[in-house]
Amino acid sequence: MNHNSARHPSLDKRVVFITGGGSGIGAAMTRAFHRQGAIVAFVDINDEASQALVEELDTESSEAPHYYRCDIRDVAALQGIIAEVGQSLGPIHTLVNNAANDDRHSWREVDVAYWDERMSLNLRPMFFAAQAAAEQMIEAGGGSIINFGSVSVQMALGGLPAYVTAKAAVHGLTRSLSRDLGVHNIRVNTLVPGSVMTERQLEKWIGPEDEAAIQARQALKLRLEPQHIAPAALFLASDDSAAITGQELAVDGGWA
């Protein structure tokens, strides 16, 4: 952790569950929560990156994160791991619904099977992870659910309509769950990253000209990276945001 980073004592020893926590933005959050003293469990399908991350953080003083391989399209497996985490590590206090896949696709070529598969990856797991984790939060007296939206909705980004549709739906999911779960002291918010320069984005989609165009749209002329997103997740998980629910927090450099 950067020496200038905020410390959130309320996160110490709390159990945090992150989907897609092995690389990119997810890995930055795994590191950040771990360095706050939280007990971190995460799922991913990238064994190599995930195991390397656990080994990296195992050298630090806090308990190493716990990695579980899971394809989140398998709802039964995802909910089973959430139950296992609750039994072995303690009740989950924070759920970070981060995992997603933004592969490009033409609107002309999308069929029903592909549409359903995109929803099964980018939207459905958020609800069912929340359904399972919320039961543990209720028993523990409260918690925080952080659903990841996307600046692609505000950008009206073309070339991936199923992904953008799923991400737009996340905002409705957050609003509805915040009402249902608020009575149990569970907060539900949407974290909206901007165009973050992850390794995947730079390898697959974003070249120098694209990055220049992105920065031209940002009020802040900086390169958004995963470590810019993690502090917002820490805040939304901590007691410092105890009165905040049903909201959207954009970390996008001031998109316009």
C-alpha positions in Angstrom: 0.0 0.0 0.0 1.1 3.5 -0.7 2.2 5.2 2.5 -0.1 8.1 1.6 -3.1 5.8 1.2 -6.1 6.1 3.6 -6.3 3.5 6.4 -9.7 2.1 7.2 -9.5 0.4 10.6 -13.1 -1.0 10.2 -11.8 -3.3 7.5 -9.4 -5.1 9.7 -10.2 -8.8 10.0 -13.4 -8.4 8.0 -14.1 -11.1 5.4 -14.1 -9.7 1.8 -15.2 -11.8 -1.2 -14.1 -10.6 -4.6 -15.1 -12.1 -8.0 -12.4 -11.9 -10.7 -9.9 -11.0 -8.0 -6.8 -12.5 -9.7 -5.9 -9.9 -12.3 -6.5 -6.4 -13.5 -8.8 -4.3 -11.3 -9.7 -7.3 -9.3 -6.1 -8.0 -8.3 -5.6 -4.4 -7.3 -8.6 -4.7 -5.0 -7.3 -8.0 -3.6 -4.0 -6.3 -2.7 -5.7 -3.3 -1.3 -8.1 -5.1 1.0 -5.3 -7.5 2.1 -3.1 -4.6 3.0 -6.0 -3.2 5.1 -5.8 -6.3 7.2 -9.0 -7.8 5.7 -9.4 -11.6 5.2 -9.7 -11.8 1.5 -11.3 -14.6 -0.5 -11.6 -14.4 -4.3 -12.7 -16.4 -7.3 -11.2 -16.4 -10.8 -10.5 -18.8 -13.7 -6.9 -17.7 -14.3 -5.0 -20.1 -12.1 -1.5 -18.8 -12.9 -2.2 -15.2 -12.2 -4.3 -16.0 -9.1 -1.8 -18.3 -7.5 1.1 -15.9 -8.3 -0.9 -13.1 -6.5 -1.5 -15.3 -3.4 2.2 -16.1 -3.3 3.1 -12.5 -3.7 0.9 -11.5 -0.8 1.8 -14.5 1.4 5.1 -12.8 2.1 3.4 -10.0 3.9 2.3 -10.0 7.5 -1.4 -10.4 7.1 -3.1 -13.7 6.3 -2.7 -14.6 2.6 -5.8 -14.2 0.4 -7.7 -17.4 -0.3 -8.2 -18.3 -4.0 -11.0 -20.5 -5.3 -11.2 -21.4 -8.9 -14.7 -20.8 -10.2 -16.4 -20.1 -13.5 -19.0 -17.6 -12.2 -21.5 -18.7 -14.9 -22.0 -21.8 -12.7 -24.3 -20.3 -10.1 -24.4 -23.4 -7.9 -20.6 -23.5 -7.7 -20.4 -19.8 -7.0 -22.9 -19.9 -4.2 -21.3 -23.1 -2.9 -17.9 -21.3 -2.6 -19.6 -18.3 -0.9 -21.1 -20.7 1.7 -17.7 -22.5 2.1 -16.0 -19.1 2.7 -18.6 -18.2 5.4 -18.0 -21.5 7.2 -14.2 -21.5 7.0 -13.3 -17.9 7.3 -16.3 -16.3 8.9 -19.3 -14.4 7.6 -18.7 -12.3 4.5 -19.0 -8.6 5.3 -18.1 -7.2 1.8 -19.0 -8.6 -1.6 -17.2 -7.1 -4.5 -19.0 -8.1 -7.8 -16.1 -7.3 -10.1 -15.8 -10.1 -12.6 -16.9 -9.4 -16.2 -15.9 -9.9 -19.8 -16.1 -7.1 -22.4 -15.2 -9.1 -25.5 -16.4 -7.1 -28.6 -19.2 -8.3 -30.8 -21.2 -7.1 -33.7 -24.9 -6.5 -33.2 -25.5 -8.3 -36.5 -23.9 -11.5 -35.3 -25.4 -11.9 -31.9 -27.7 -14.8 -31.5 -29.8 -15.9 -28.5 -27.2 -18.3 -27.2 -24.5 -15.6 -27.2 -26.8 -13.0 -25.7 -27.7 -15.4 -22.9 -24.1 -16.3 -22.3 -23.1 -12.6 -22.0 -25.8 -12.1 -19.4 -24.8 -15.3 -17.6 -21.3 -13.8 -17.1 -21.8 -10.1 -16.8 -25.0 -9.8 -14.9 -26.5 -13.0 -13.5 -23.6 -13.8 -11.1 -23.9 -10.4 -9.4 -27.5 -11.2 -8.2 -26.8 -14.7 -7.1 -23.6 -13.8 -5.3 -25.5 -11.1 -3.5 -28.3 -13.5 -2.7 -25.9 -15.9 -1.1 -23.6 -13.4 0.7 -26.5 -11.3 2.0 -27.7 -14.2 4.2 -24.3 -14.2 5.9 -24.4 -10.4 6.2 -27.8 -10.5 7.8 -26.6 -12.9 10.5 -23.6 -10.7 11.1 -25.6 -7.5 11.5 -24.8 -5.8 8.2 -22.4 -5.5 5.3 -21.6 -3.9 2.0 -22.2 -5.1 -1.6 -20.2 -3.3 -4.4 -21.4 -3.9 -7.9 -19.2 -2.9 -10.8 -20.8 -0.8 -13.5 -19.0 0.6 -16.5 -18.3 3.9 -18.1 -19.3 2.2 -21.4 -22.9 3.0 -20.5 -22.2 6.7 -20.2 -20.0 6.6 -23.3 -22.8 4.9 -25.3 -20.0 2.6 -26.5 -20.7 0.6 -29.6 -19.3 -2.8 -30.7 -20.4 -4.7 -27.6 -24.2 -4.2 -27.1 -24.7 -7.2 -24.8 -22.0 -6.1 -22.4 -23.2 -2.5 -22.3 -26.8 -3.7 -21.7 -25.7 -6.0 -18.8 -23.7 -3.1 -17.3 -26.7 -0.8 -17.6 -28.8 -3.4 -15.7 -26.3 -3.4 -12.9 -27.5 0.1 -11.9 -31.1 -1.2 -11.5 -29.9 -4.2 -9.6 -28.0 -1.9 -7.1 -31.0 0.4 -6.6 -33.5 -2.5 -6.0 -31.2 -4.5 -3.7 -30.3 -1.4 -1.7 -34.0 -1.0 -0.9 -34.6 -4.7 0.0 -31.4 -5.1 2.1 -31.2 -1.7 3.8 -33.5 -2.9 6.6 -30.7 -5.4 7.4 -28.0 -2.7 7.5 -26.6 -3.9 4.2 -25.4 -1.2 1.8 -25.4 -1.8 -2.0 -23.6 0.6 -4.3 -22.3 0.7 -7.9 -18.7 1.5 -8.5 -18.2 2.8 -12.0 -14.6 2.7 -13.4 -13.6 4.8 -16.3 -11.4 3.5 -19.1 -8.8 1.7 -17.0 -5.6 0.7 -18.6 -5.4 -2.9 -17.5 -3.0 -5.4 -19.2 -6.0 -7.0 -21.0 -7.3 -3.7 -22.4 -3.9 -2.6 -23.6 -3.3 -6.0 -25.3 -6.7 -6.4 -26.9 -8.4 -3.0 -27.5 -6.5 0.2 -26.6 -3.6 1.5 -28.7 -1.8 4.8 -28.3 -4.3 6.7 -30.4 -7.2 5.2 -28.4 -5.6 6.2 -25.2 -5.0 9.7 -26.4 -8.7 10.0 -27.4 -9.8 8.7 -24.0 -7.6 11.2 -22.1 -9.0 14.0 -24.3 -12.5 13.2 -23.0 -11.3 13.1 -19.3 -11.2 16.3 -17.3 -8.1 14.9 -15.5 -5.3 14.2 -18.0 -4.1 11.0 -16.3 -3.8 7.4 -17.2 -6.4 5.5 -15.2 -5.0 2.3 -13.8 -6.3 -0.4 -11.5 -4.8 1.2 -8.3 -7.0 4.3 -8.9 -10.1 2.1 -8.5 -9.2 0.1 -5.4 -9.4 3.0 -2.9 -13.0 3.7 -3.8 -13.9 0.1 -3.2 -12.2 0.3 0.3 -14.3 3.4 1.1 -17.6 1.8 0.0 -16.7 -1.3 2.1 -15.7 0.6 5.2 -17.7 2.1 8.0 -16.7 5.5 6.6 -19.5 5.1 4.0 -22.0 3.8 6.6 -24.8 6.1 5.4 -24.3 5.6 1.7 -26.4 3.1 -0.3 -28.1 2.9 -3.7 -25.5 5.2 -5.2 -23.1 5.3 -8.1 -19.5 6.3 -7.5 -17.6 7.0 -10.7 -13.8 6.9 -10.8 -13.3 7.9 -14.4 -11.0 11.0 -14.4 -14.0 13.2 -15.1 -15.5 11.7 -18.2 -17.3 14.2 -20.5 
